[in-house]
Amino acid sequence: MSFLNQLKSQASALQSAHSVDLAQREANTGLTETAATTIWLYVAELAKLIVGQASRFATQ
């Protein structure tokens, strides 16, 4: 195999690996965003409950 063909082969392998890495990072980003949204909803609900409890104790 000529030197140029070796370089082309190596470049192709690196591009394939980069594509797989990028796809994995995009998938992980999507999962992280979903988890963050879920946590935000739980925290917002918890805040509502805490405020409701605080106002209940304030009127006693």
C-alpha positions as CSV (number, residue, x, y, z in Angstrom):
1,M,0.0,0.0,0.0
2,S,1.4,3.4,-0.9
3,F,1.9,6.1,1.7
4,L,-0.9,8.2,0.3
5,N,-3.3,5.3,0.5
6,Q,-2.3,4.7,4.1
7,L,-3.0,8.3,5.0
8,K,-6.4,8.1,3.3
9,S,-7.2,5.0,5.2
10,Q,-6.1,6.6,8.5
11,A,-8.1,9.7,7.8
12,S,-11.2,7.7,7.0
13,A,-10.9,5.7,10.2
14,L,-10.5,8.9,12.2
15,Q,-13.6,10.4,10.5
16,S,-15.6,7.3,11.3
17,A,-14.5,7.4,15.0
18,H,-15.3,11.1,15.2
19,S,-18.8,10.5,13.8
20,V,-19.4,7.8,16.4
21,D,-18.1,10.1,19.2
22,L,-20.2,13.0,18.0
23,A,-23.4,10.8,17.9
24,Q,-22.7,9.5,21.4
25,R,-22.2,13.1,22.7
26,E,-25.4,14.2,21.1
27,A,-27.3,11.3,22.6
28,N,-25.8,12.0,26.1
29,T,-26.7,15.7,25.7
30,G,-30.3,14.8,25.0
31,L,-30.5,12.5,28.0
32,T,-28.9,15.1,30.2
33,E,-31.4,17.8,29.1
34,T,-34.3,15.4,29.7
35,A,-33.0,14.6,33.2
36,A,-32.5,18.3,34.0
37,T,-36.0,19.1,32.9
38,T,-37.4,16.3,35.1
39,I,-35.4,17.6,38.1
40,W,-36.6,21.2,37.4
41,L,-40.2,20.0,37.5
42,Y,-39.6,18.2,40.8
43,V,-37.9,21.2,42.4
44,A,-40.7,23.5,41.2
45,E,-43.3,21.2,42.7
46,L,-41.4,21.0,45.9
47,A,-41.2,24.8,46.1
48,K,-45.0,25.0,45.7
49,L,-45.4,22.5,48.5
50,I,-43.0,24.3,50.8
51,V,-44.6,27.7,50.2
52,G,-48.0,26.1,50.9
53,Q,-46.8,24.6,54.1
54,A,-45.1,27.9,55.2
55,S,-48.3,29.9,54.6
56,R,-50.3,27.3,56.6
57,F,-48.0,27.7,59.6
58,A,-48.0,31.5,59.3
59,T,-51.7,31.6,59.8
60,Q,-51.7,29.5,62.9
